Amino acid sequence: MQSMVTGEGRGLSQATPRAGNPSPAMQSGPLQLKVRRASQPTPPDQNVYDTTYDPRGLVLILNYREFKDRPDLLRKGSQYDVINLQNLFCQMGYETQIHWDLTEDQTLNTVSAFKNQERLQYTGCAIIVVMSHGIARQTFHTSDMQCITVEKILSMFLNSECVYLKGKPKIFLFNFCRGTDIAHVQTDAVRETPKDILCIYSAPEGFVSYRYEEKGTPFIISWCQVLSENAHNMSLDDLLRKFKKVYSSVGHGITPDIQDLNFAKVFYFNPRT
């Protein structure tokens, strides 16, 4: 049996056969997740974020699978990442909002609408997942083959731009390759210090991340497995240590890149009982 693995960067879309059977953790199709729930939610205090709300948090998932006039960039298998994430977060007591194949304008409008929801006042956190092809260290493609920088997305969640999440944790998962910068791509200057933001990238700068056509990406698969089994009694710091180990073992040696932007307190997912 051969497992087809694909790079998540522009120009890296040709699948490469890898011999051998996938490990039990990497079987085809969506994961069969069963979230272990927290018997007693960790209460908030001055050092712990409050995730005892109902819902625990709101999750925005942006998946870019198809790209205009570029059938060679089709992200086969990415549908399994969406299924796995939705299953995970719904079982944990988080509400998900899922969008597929948005253009640049649609993406920015969708993120803006998400961060301006009054409902965010009554939830514990926001989680934003972006899955696409990367074209530079912090830039990804939208489905109309335009580019958006990570800085542009993060700037929309600064305290001055997102008052409903002021003081609340904001976790970003960026699942795309991170190659070298491209000269014509401009970054967006951030003049305000980001706070309570944690970014988790599927690869360090200069590295590719991988996707299996028949089961999704090792990054999302590992994330969902680790959280479903351990989020009931582990802080995010402990979960990330475990996640790094699992991801490295199935992701061809790639480790996640974690960027802490004044993520000042201890975070617990507190899967709902």
N, C-alpha and C positions, 0 to 999 in steps of 0.2 A: 504493500500500500504506500502511495506517495501522498505527501501533504504539500499543497501549493502555498508557498509563502511569497508575499509581495511587499515591496517597500512603500512607505507612505509619503514619498516626496515626488515632486514633478520630475519626470524623466526616469523615475525608478519603478515604473508601473509594470514592467515585464515580470511575470511570475517565474519563479525559479524552483524546480523540483527539489525536494529534500527527501532522501531515502529514509525508510524506517517507519514504524508505527508511532502515532502520537501517544504521549503519555496519558494515563487515565485522567489527568487534570485537563487534557486538551482534546477530548473527544469531540466529534463533529456535532454541529447543531447547537442550539442554545443550551445553556447550563440548566441543570435541575437544582435550583437553589432552594434551600430551606433556611431562612434566617433564624438564628438563635436570638431570642428577645431578652432584653434586660429585665431581670426580675424586680429590680429596684433602680429607677433612673437616678443617675448621679445628679444631685441638686446643684444649682448654680451658687457661686459665691464670688468674692472679689478676684479669685484666681481661676474661675471655671465659667466658661460660656454657658448661657442658659439654652438648653435644647430640650426642655420639658414641655414645650408647646404642643398643641395639636392643630394642624400637622407640625411635625418636628421642624420641617423646613420646606422650601420650594426648590425644585430642581429644574433647570432649563437644559435641555439636550438638543444640540444643533449637530445634525449629521449631514455631511455632504457626500453623496454617493455617486451622483452623475454630474458631468461637467460639459458645458456647451461646446459642441463641435470637437470633443475629445473623448471618443468612446474608449480609447486606450487607457484613460485615467479612471474608468469605472472601478469603484471601491467595492468589489465583490466581497461578501461576508460581513460588511459593516452593519447589515441589518441585524445580525446576531448580537453585536455590541449594544444596539438600541434595546433589543428585547431583554438582554441580561441586565442592563442598567435599570430599565423600567421595573423589572421583576424585583430586583434588589431593593430599590428605594421605596417602592410601594409596600413591600413586606415590612420595611423598617418604619413606616409611618410618615414618609415624605411624599409630597405631591409632585408629579412630574408633568412638564410641558415639553412636548417633542415637536421638532420642526425638521423637515427634510429639504435638502437641495434649494436653499434660499439664495437669492442674488445678494450682491453687496448691500444694496439699499434695503432689501427685505431683512437682511441680517441685522443691520444697525437699528432698523425700526422695531424689530422683534426684541432685541436686547433692551432697547429703550422702554418699550412697553412692559417688559418683565420687571425692570428695576424700579419702575414708577408705580407698581401695584400697591395700593393701600394695604392689601392683605399681608404684605411683608412686615407690617407693624406687629402682626399677631402670629408670627412664626419665628423660630429660633435662629434660622440661618438661610443662606442661599448657596446653592451649588450649581455651577455652570460648567457644562461639558461641551467641548468643541472637538469634532472629529472630522478631519479632512486631509488633503495633501499639503504639506509644508513646502515653502519655496525659499525660505531664509530662516535665520535663527529664531525669529519670533514673528513670522508672517505665514498666513495660510490662505488658501484659495476658497472663494465662494463659487457657487455652481455656474455663475456667468463668467468665470475665469478672471475675476477681479481679485484684488489682494486686500486683506485686512490685517493690521498688526495687533499683536497681543496688547500693546500699550493702548491702542484705541479702545479695546474692550475694557481693560482695567480702568481707564480714565472715567468710564461711565459709572463706576462703583466707588468713586471717591466720596468722602462724606458730604462734600458740597454738592455732588451730583446725585446722590442716592440717600436722601435723608431718612428713609424708612429702614435702612440697614445700618445706620450710624451706631457704632459700638457692637454690632453683631458680626459674627464670622461669615466670611465669603470665601468659598473654596472653589478653585478652578482646576479642571482637568483638561489638559491640552494634548490631544492625541494626534500628532503628525510629526513628520521628519523635521529635523532642524539643521539644515545645511549651512553653507556660508552665506553671508549677506550678499544681496544683489544690488548693484550700484544705484538703479533707478528707484528702488523702494525706499520711501521716506518713513521715518518713525515719527510718532506723535509725542511731543514733549509733554511730560507730566510735571506740572509746577507745584502741585499739592502733594504732600507726603501721603502715600497710601497707608491705610490702617486696617487691621483685622482681615488681611488678605493672605491666602496661601495658594500658591500656584504649583501644580504637580504636572510636569511634562513627561511624555512617554519616552523621551530620549534626551541626553545631554546635547549641548550645542555642538554642531558638526557631525552628529550621528543620525542614522536612519532608525525608524521604528518599523515594526513588521505587522503584517496582517495575513491571516489564513483565510482563504476563500471559503472554506467549509465550516468555519467556526468563529471568525472574528479575530480581534487582536489580542496578543498575549497581555498587553497592558490592561485592557478592560476585563478580560477573563480573570487575571490574577487579582485585580482590584475587587471584583464581585465575590470571588471565592474567599478572600481573606476577610472581607467585611461581613459576609453572611455567617462565617464561622466564629468570628472573634470580636465583632463590634459590641456585643452585649456586655463585655466586661473589660474592654481595653480602651485606653485613650487613643486619640489620633496619632500621637507620637509613637506609641507602641505598635499601633497598626501599621504605620509607615515603615518601621523597622522590619516587621514581618513581611509586608508587601514587597519591599526591596529584595528580600531574599528569594521569595517565590517568583517574582517577575524575572529576576536575573536567571533563574534556573530554566525558565521556559521561553524567555525572550531573546535567545541567542547571545546571552551575556550582557545585554543592554540593561542599564539601571535607570530608574527615573531621576529626573532633575527636579529638585524641590526648592522653591523660592519662597522664603518667608518675608512678607511685607508687613511687619509689625503685627503679626498674628500673636497677640499678647497673652492669651490665656490658654488653659487646657481645654481641649474640645472632646466631647463624647457624643457619639451618634445617638445613644440611648434608644435603640430599636424598641418600638412601642410594644407593650404587652397586650 
